[in-house]
Amino acid sequence: MKRTAILLLGLGLGLSAALPAWASASEVIVYSARKEELIRPALDAFQKATGIKVTLLSAKAGDLARRIEMEKSDPKGDVFLGTTAGIAELLRRKGLLAPYFSAAAQEVPEEFRAPDGGWVALTGRVRVLIYNRTLAAERDLPRSYFDLTDPKWKGKVAVASMGERTTVSWLAALMALRGEEATRRYVKGLRDNGLKVLNNNTEVRKAVTRGEYAIGITNHYYYLLQLQEDPHGPVGILYPDQGPDGIGTPVFSITAGIIKGAKHPDAARGLVDFLLGAQGNRLLVQGEFEIPLIAGIPVPGEDKGVKGLGQFKKARVTQVQLADLEPRVEKLFGPFLIP
């Protein structure tokens, strides 16, 4: 299993009497499926504010889930951070996450929380289309995911493989809203129309930018990452299925759950509180270009066309529904959506 352990700097500074009781803990161990450079600013801030040393282990979500299950009799980690709710929900159903109802979680919409407090969403990401403006005029753009099977887009569309959890969640959303048979036909139609499957979302946004494909199915923040690299590049963003008959655009979530039997439960609860609080959540949103799920946090890229919750038609599907369908999606489409 590929994994990289990063021990974040910190010496456990003296704690202020104003800090909550959990701040007397000395360490918290985080298993994270997020890229290290994206999660680190928020963890650094928590460590600086509390003196609690944060040890970060980064790996694929599935690998971390298997590790948590293998360690269940003697847990080594305290907090699990997942890239979608699906893995967290699977761990919850296996009894591997400890319920925790953070007071700050009450501001998160109910659909982004486990019913028993086993996990909570920290931030959101939206499944959009990015496009190359030199290859696709705005007036000709597809208005729905389902338009991408049109012959006019033959060989011009790219998507990340099923190794990206958000590709799995996207298909789960389509299945929840349109049914299994319709989703099967849709995926077949995409493949018959020359859909290109790339290794990951980074490859998708770069290939669209280079003009290898006109359209990329990806997450909204890859659009912002591309603009960060090349502010004057040709990439645009489109929120599909926004019309009266459209299914809406799915929103997925970065999730946090406390591992059952964690050695440092007080520090784990404190970290979850911090990541849901104004300071920590703002750092997560800004560092990862996510959209906030809590009121009062600015939306990164709003001046560049990125929309926050309530500013676009969201697909009517919950994170638990997605988690229910993801294993079926992997079984059905895993053999076909490979690079």
Secondary structure as UniProt FT lines:
FT   STRAND          4..7
FT   TURN            17..18
FT   HELIX           21..24
FT   STRAND          27..32
FT   HELIX           36..50
FT   STRAND          53..58
FT   HELIX           61..70
FT   TURN            71..73
FT   STRAND          79..82
FT   HELIX           85..93
FT   TURN            94..95
FT   STRAND          97..98
FT   HELIX           103..107
FT   HELIX           110..112
FT   TURN            115..116
FT   STRAND          120..132
FT   TURN            133..135
FT   HELIX           138..140
FT   HELIX           145..149
FT   HELIX           151..153
FT   TURN            154..155
FT   STRAND          157..160
FT   TURN            162..163
FT   HELIX           165..178
FT   HELIX           180..192
FT   TURN            193..194
FT   STRAND          196..198
FT   HELIX           201..210
FT   STRAND          215..219
FT   HELIX           220..229
FT   TURN            231..232
FT   STRAND          235..238
FT   TURN            244..245
FT   STRAND          251..259
FT   TURN            260..261
FT   HELIX           265..276
FT   HELIX           278..288
FT   STRAND          291..292
FT   TURN            295..296
FT   TURN            300..301
FT   HELIX           302..304
FT   TURN            309..310
FT   HELIX           319..333
FT   TURN            334..336
//
